[in-house]
Amino acid sequence: QVQLVESGGALVQPGGSLTLSCAASGIMIGVYVMGWYRQTPGNQRELVASTGSGGRTNYAGSVKGRFTISRDNAKNTVYLQMNSLKPEDTAVYLCNAGYSLYVSGAFWGQGTQVTVSS
């Protein structure tokens, strides 16, 4: 049984930083493209960042230069370091495992809430 469990979401002030974690079980993330997506009420999920098994990364234009995705295959965990957070970054952030840097795969976590507000 595949499980992706996100953690680290919180309320943070604009300009602040936050690190999200996604711990996987039932799969070895080393063979997957791992991605972070986000979703707000009434909107579709959008790709935030993804990282391939070979080290390639892909970022949405709105987060490039502020967010960094990384992976620790030994810990079977993916991270999203978020800096210079803006109110428009407020969303539920979800972890995903698949085979493409640009399209989501079959496995999803339950999400973690990030709220950027003063």
C-alpha positions as CSV (number, residue, x, y, z in Angstrom):
1,Q,0.0,0.0,0.0
2,V,1.5,3.3,-1.1
3,Q,1.3,6.2,1.3
4,L,2.6,9.7,0.9
5,V,2.4,11.7,4.1
6,E,3.0,15.5,4.0
7,S,3.9,17.6,7.0
8,G,5.2,21.0,7.8
9,G,2.3,23.2,6.8
10,A,1.6,26.2,9.0
11,L,0.5,29.8,9.3
12,V,3.4,32.1,8.3
13,Q,3.8,35.8,7.7
14,P,4.5,37.2,4.3
15,G,8.2,37.1,3.6
16,G,8.7,34.1,5.9
17,S,10.0,30.6,5.2
18,L,8.7,27.1,5.6
19,T,9.8,23.6,4.8
20,L,7.4,20.9,3.8
21,S,8.2,17.2,4.0
22,C,6.7,14.2,2.2
23,A,7.5,10.8,3.7
24,A,6.8,7.9,1.4
25,S,6.0,4.3,2.2
26,G,5.1,1.4,-0.1
27,I,7.3,2.8,-2.9
28,M,11.0,3.7,-3.3
29,I,11.0,7.3,-4.4
30,G,14.4,6.8,-6.0
31,V,12.7,5.4,-9.1
32,Y,9.9,8.0,-9.3
33,V,9.5,11.6,-10.3
34,M,8.3,13.3,-7.1
35,G,6.3,16.5,-7.2
36,W,4.6,19.1,-5.1
37,Y,1.3,20.5,-6.2
38,R,-1.0,23.0,-4.6
39,Q,-4.7,23.6,-4.6
40,T,-7.0,26.4,-3.5
41,P,-10.8,26.1,-3.2
42,G,-12.5,26.1,-6.5
43,N,-9.3,25.7,-8.5
44,Q,-7.5,22.9,-10.1
45,R,-4.3,21.5,-8.6
46,E,-1.2,23.2,-10.1
47,L,2.3,21.9,-10.3
48,V,4.7,23.8,-7.9
49,A,7.9,21.8,-8.4
50,S,9.1,18.4,-9.4
51,T,12.3,16.4,-9.2
52,G,13.3,13.4,-11.3
53,S,15.4,10.4,-10.2
54,G,18.3,11.8,-12.2
55,G,18.3,15.1,-10.4
56,R,16.4,17.2,-13.0
57,T,13.9,19.7,-11.6
58,N,11.0,21.7,-12.8
59,Y,9.4,24.8,-11.2
60,A,6.3,26.8,-11.8
61,G,7.2,30.3,-12.9
62,S,5.5,31.8,-9.9
63,V,7.8,30.1,-7.4
64,K,11.1,29.9,-9.3
65,G,13.9,31.4,-7.3
66,R,11.9,31.2,-4.1
67,F,11.1,27.5,-3.7
68,T,13.6,24.6,-3.8
69,I,12.6,20.9,-4.1
70,S,14.9,18.2,-2.9
71,R,14.9,14.6,-2.1
72,D,16.6,12.2,0.2
73,N,16.2,8.7,-1.3
74,A,17.8,7.0,1.7
75,K,15.0,8.5,3.9
76,N,12.4,8.1,1.2
77,T,11.4,11.7,1.7
78,V,10.9,14.7,-0.5
79,Y,11.2,18.3,0.7
80,L,10.0,21.7,-0.4
81,Q,11.9,24.7,1.0
82,M,9.7,27.8,0.6
83,N,11.2,31.2,1.0
84,S,9.9,34.8,0.6
85,L,6.4,33.5,1.0
86,K,3.5,35.5,-0.4
87,P,-0.2,35.5,0.4
88,E,-0.9,34.0,-3.0
89,D,1.1,31.0,-1.9
90,T,-1.7,30.1,0.5
91,A,-3.0,26.6,-0.5
92,V,-3.1,23.0,0.4
93,Y,0.2,21.5,-0.8
94,L,0.1,17.9,-2.0
95,C,2.9,15.4,-2.7
96,N,2.8,13.3,-5.8
97,A,4.7,10.3,-7.2
98,G,4.8,9.6,-10.9
99,Y,6.9,9.4,-14.0
100,S,6.8,12.9,-15.5
101,L,8.3,16.3,-14.4
102,Y,5.2,18.0,-16.0
103,V,2.2,15.7,-15.4
104,S,1.1,14.2,-12.1
105,G,1.3,10.5,-11.4
106,A,-1.1,8.1,-9.7
107,F,0.0,8.5,-6.1
108,W,-1.1,11.4,-3.9
109,G,-0.8,12.4,-0.3
110,Q,-3.6,14.0,1.7
111,G,-2.1,17.5,1.7
112,T,-0.9,20.0,4.2
113,Q,-2.2,23.5,4.6
114,V,0.1,26.5,4.1
115,T,-1.4,29.9,5.0
116,V,0.5,33.1,4.4
117,S,-1.0,36.0,6.2
118,S,-0.1,38.8,8.5
